[in-house]
Amino acid sequence: MPGVIDIWVNLLGRDDARRFLDQDQNRRIEEFFGSDVSSGTGAEETIALMDSLGVSAGVLTGAVSSGTEEMLEVAGRFPGRFTVAALVDQATQPTNNVRRIRRLGEHPGFAMVRVAPLVEQHPINAPLYYPVYAACEEMGLPVAINVGVPGPLVRSRCQDPVLLEDVLIDFPDLVVIGAHMGHPYEGLLIQYMMKWPNLYLSTTAYSAKYMDPALVRFMDSSRGIEKVLYGSDHPFLPMPKALEAARALPLSEPAKAAFLGGTAERLLSARGTGGPPRS
């Protein structure tokens, strides 16, 4: 049985985490999730926490413009425990983003690109993101795209999952992971995951305790068993709380193994194998 892989882990000092939570649009996150940033989340502390919970590996997040090299250095100090994702944080500079992603992609520890439309309020299918999608498709890098109504107090329409279809049609070999659950569009996303072979969904920043029962049933079906991935967004959704809820889902052992780590292991190890996996 594969180990647990948490596909969204943040390494932040206490002050950086506090600044994020104190932004006006994020003021409800701490209350809603019970975030604990009192001591920060350094690499050693995070590894110790992962060990205590039985988490074998995590995906760290930096920014495309800066910070990702530091995450790669951390990953290098703990072989086998971390891979690294980069968040597109300056969408209005697509050429620079592609150049950076190509350079980062030369590193064996670089595993994923993240697109969070809520941050800059560009829609999922914005032309600004298309060069990034094209580069990731070419390099075999999965792209995690935030979908659904976001927790921060910003407009939601840029993350409407309907917009995913443009990306999936225009980049048929791109692996897309809908991040942060996609609530309240789970029914639509189930249909999309059955329709589009390279579309997946993750529970990042959304407690499995509140998952739509229809989605849980889908995860244990022949067409959905490898379509949903576990992740926390630690420390904003603390890893212990996220994992406890994930492990409590009423899933068969094969479905639970795929959810907690098997599917992530398959997707994240697909780089350089001649193309993305297909369901």
N, C-alpha and C positions, 0 to 999 in steps of 0.2 A: 504494500500500500504506500503510495507516494506520501512524502511529508507535506506539511502545510506550507503553502507559499502565500504570503501576503503581498498583493500586487500594488499596494500604495502605502509607503512608509515615508514619513517626513523626519529628517534629522534637523532639528532646530534647537538653538539655544533658547533659554527661558525668555530673554528680552525680545528675540525675533518672533517667537510664538505669541508673546503677549501683544506685540505691535500688530500682528495679523488679527488677533481676536478683538483688539480695541478699535479697528476700523469700523466706521459707522455701519457699513453694509453687512458686517460680520457679527454684529453685537448679539445676535440670538444664537449663534453656533454653540458657545460655551454652555449656555443654559440648556439647550436642547440635547446636546450630546454628553454633557458632564465631562467636558474636556479637562485634562489635568496637565498643565504646562508649568507647574510650580518649580520643577527642577530641570526643565528642558529635556531634550532627548538626544543625547550624544550617542556616538556609535557603540561605545562599551555598554552603556546603560541599555541601549536597545537590544544588543546581542544577549545580554543577561535576561532581559524580559522575554525575548523570543525563546531562549532555552527553557525558561520556566514554564512556558506555555506549549512547548512542543512545536514551535514554528521553525522550519528548517531554513527558509530563505525569505528575503523580502526585496521588493523593488523600490529603490530610493528615487526621490524626485529632486532634480535641480531645474534650472531654467535654461532655455536654449541660449539666451544672451550671455549668461554668466552662472557660475556655481556648479555646473555639471561636472567640470573637471575635478572639483573638490570631492564630489560624490564618487567619481570613478576612483579617486585616490583612496577613499575610505573602503570601497569595495575591494580594492587590491590588497588592503591590510587584513581582510577577513575572507580569504578564498572560499568560494562556494556558498557564502551566506548572503551576499548582496549582488544584484545587478542594478542598472541605473536607467532611469527614464529622464527625458528632458521635456519640460513644458514650454510650448510656444508662447512667449510672453510679449513679443513685439510683432504682432501679425502684419503691421503696415510695412515691415521690412522683409518681404518674402525672399528676396535674393540672398540677403545675409543669413536668413534662417536656413535656407537650403545649404549654403556653404558650410554653416556650422554643423548641421545634421550630418552632412557627408563626412566632415572631419571626425565628429564624435563617433560615427558609425564604424570607423576604422578600429575602434577599441573593442576588444572582445567582451568587455563587461557592459557595453551599451546595448540595451535590449528593447527600448520602446520610446515612442514620442507621444506626448499628451497634448491635446487641444481642449481648452476650456473656454468655450464661446462666451460664457457669462462675464469673464474678466474684462474683455475689451468690447463686448457686445456686438461682435461680428458673427453672423449666423454660421452654422455648421458647413453650409455649402458656399460660403463666401469665396470669390475668386482669390482673395488673399491667401487662403489656405491651400489652394490647389497645387502650387509648386511643392509644398510640404508633402501633400498626399502623394504626388507623383514620385518624389524622391524616396519616400518610405516604401512605396510599392516596388520600385526598382531595387531597393536594398534589402527587401524582405523584412522590414521593420513593422511590427504591429503599431497601430495608432489607436490610443484610447481617447475617445471623444465624450466629454460630459454631455449627458442628455437628460431631458426632463426638467421639472421645476426646481431651480437651485435654492439652497437654503439662504444664501446671502440676499439682502434686500435690493435686488436688481431685477430688470426685466427678464422674462423667461422665454420669450418667443424665439430668441436666437438659438435655443436648445431644443426646439420642437423636433422629436424623432422623425417626423415625416421628411425632414431635410436630409436624413441619412441616405435616402434612396438615390439622390443625385450623386453622392459620393460613391456608393456601391455600384452604380451603373457606370460611372465614368472611370472607376478604378477597380475593375473586376478581380484583380489579384491582390488587392490590399486587404489585410486583416484588420478589421475594425472592432474595437471593444467599446461598447456603450458604457461609459463610466457613471458611477453614482446612481445606479439603479434605474433611472428613467421614469420614476413615479411622477404622475399617475397614469403613465402610458404603457403599463406592463402588457396589457392585452395586445396592443398594436405591436410591441416589440417581440412578443411570442410569435405572431404571424410573420414578422420580418425575419426572425431567426430561422424559421422553417423555410422561408422563401430564399434567403440569401446565405449561401454556404459559408461565407467568411465573416458573418456578423455574430458577435458574442455580446454578453452583458456582464457587468461586474457589480458587486454589492458595495463597492467602495463608498464611504461616507454615508452609508445607509444600513441601519441595524437589521440583520436578518429576522429579528423578532417581529418586524412589521411587514415582512414580505407578503405579497399577494399570494393567497393559497393556490391560485391557478398557475402561477409561476413555479411554485414549489412542486406541484404535480408535473408540470412540464419538465422540470429538471430530472425527474425520475422516469421519464418516458424514453422510448427508443430514439425519438428525434431531438430530445432536449438534454440528454444525459451529459453531454460535454459542451454545453452552450453557456453556462453561467460560472463565473469565477469569483472566488472570495477575495476581499481586500478590506482594509480598515480605514485608511487615512489617519493613522496614528500620528500625533497624540490628540488630534481634534475629535475623532471618534476613537477612544482609547482601545488599543489592541485587545486587552483582556475582555472588555465588554463586547467588542465586535465578534471575537472568536467564540465566546461562550454562546452567543445567540446563533452563530453559524453552526456550531456543533450540535445544537439542540434541534435543528430542523429534522422533520420526520422523513428522512431519505434512506433508501437502501444503502448498503455498504459501498457498492460500485458507484452509485450516484454521489454519495458523500465524498468518496475519494477523488472523483473527478472535480467536484466543486471546490474542495479545499486545497487542491494542489495539482492534480493530474492534468487538467486542461491547461493551466498556466505553464506547467513544465513543458508540455507539448508545443504551445504557441511560442514561448520564449526561447526554445531551443531550435526553432525552425530556420533561423537565419543561416544562410550559406548552404542550405540543403537542396537548392535548386528551385525554390519557390515555396509559397505559403501552404500550410496544410489545408485540406478541404474536408468538410464533414462527410 
